Amino acid sequence: MPARRLVVEASRLRHQQELIAAVRDAGGEIVLDTEAAELASVGRHSGRVRTAPWALPEGAGPLGPDHFRADAKSDVIGQIARLAVSSGVTAVLSPAHHLGDPAFRDWFSVDRDACLALRRALDREGGQGIAIDYPLIVPNAVLNQPNQRGILVATLAALPIDYVWLRVAGLGADAGPLQLSRYLSAVAGLHNLGKPVIADQLGGLPGQAALAFGGVSGIAQGIGERERFDTGDWHKPAKPRPDDAKFGRAVRLSIPGLNRTLTRSELDVLASAKNGRRICGCADRACCKHGYDSMVADPRGHAARQFFNSIAKLEAVPDLRRETYFLSHDGPMAKADRTAREIKALRPDAAEAARHNIDPEALMKRLAEHSRTTEKIRTTLETIHETRGNDVPRARVAALRSGGAPKAAKGQP
Ligand SMILES: [Zn+2]
């Protein structure tokens, strides 16, 4: 559970050597994401993943099933194994694909063989100590279907893997009550595997609820990004994009405990209301020394510290008490509910809203809606907690691994 693990995307690995070394020296875990799924996607392969070492040359299209076979001329599996060994990672995410790809329905059997081939390649290349984790990338409907889930579990059980990383298309920090309760019962169906399950790219309150309720062993997300997984643009050709540098995404900020991000302009409008700065600003002086001003000056630092804090607090609670803590008066759920109510009651200054070109009524309507959803999530989780009792099987603990980092350890006792 502790945030001592780093996922490195193959396309970024060259630029993150210092970070990798620092995490490894601190005894942390490095997991290599091969980005195989994105590289095989019509809509994604030419995006930021195109600099992964095994991407095809520009204009040559996405990687297809044949590239992932053990005897493929392009030797993608061999390349992955060699990079994993040379960069001293702890584990590799098996090169698995989105099982909802409408262009190819048989990824699961290709991916199963690729996983076995990767194990052989790692062993051959000197990476016997490097573990393989399996990214299960599925549409919500597949995960929620007991029969289909059974097929997945039966196949995964026979693979040489440590952890299962679950990425559910269309699920994220903004999941509603129904989606969340279905997710909790679906992940329980994966516990039969007897392997830790990591909720991949599931941020916010839903990710923490899944942890607290024992549905998953850990969560993986970015800092202020990768809090939601979507495949909406994966299966149609990408539109030519304007230069990213010129049209950068608006910075979004997370209000402590609210479980929702806002743009800087929206936040400034809310802060213009009476009590707005106090309610929206970070009250944690160890995190943001000057409250609101510090928070907007360093939104990513604030998001990172708040995220690590929330995990540390959850970790400090014994396993079987975590649901109770999560729902308690001072727990994350009640806090999110309270903050959402306080924020929806704010009355932003009309002139400030006009200055930011924001319609205050539309903004407050969205925040009122968010408050209603948060309240429904709370009652849904309370019902789950009250009805199922304490003896529900929980996801296995994902112990920190160190076996795969031979570079630093070599020659030492
Ligand atoms: Zn802060």
Boltz pocket constraint, residues with backbone or C-beta under 6 A from the ligand:
constraints:
  - pocket:
      binder: B
      contacts: [[A, 282], [A, 283], [A, 284], [A, 287], [A, 288], [A, 295], [A, 302], [A, 303], [A, 305], [A, 306]]
      max_distance: 6.0
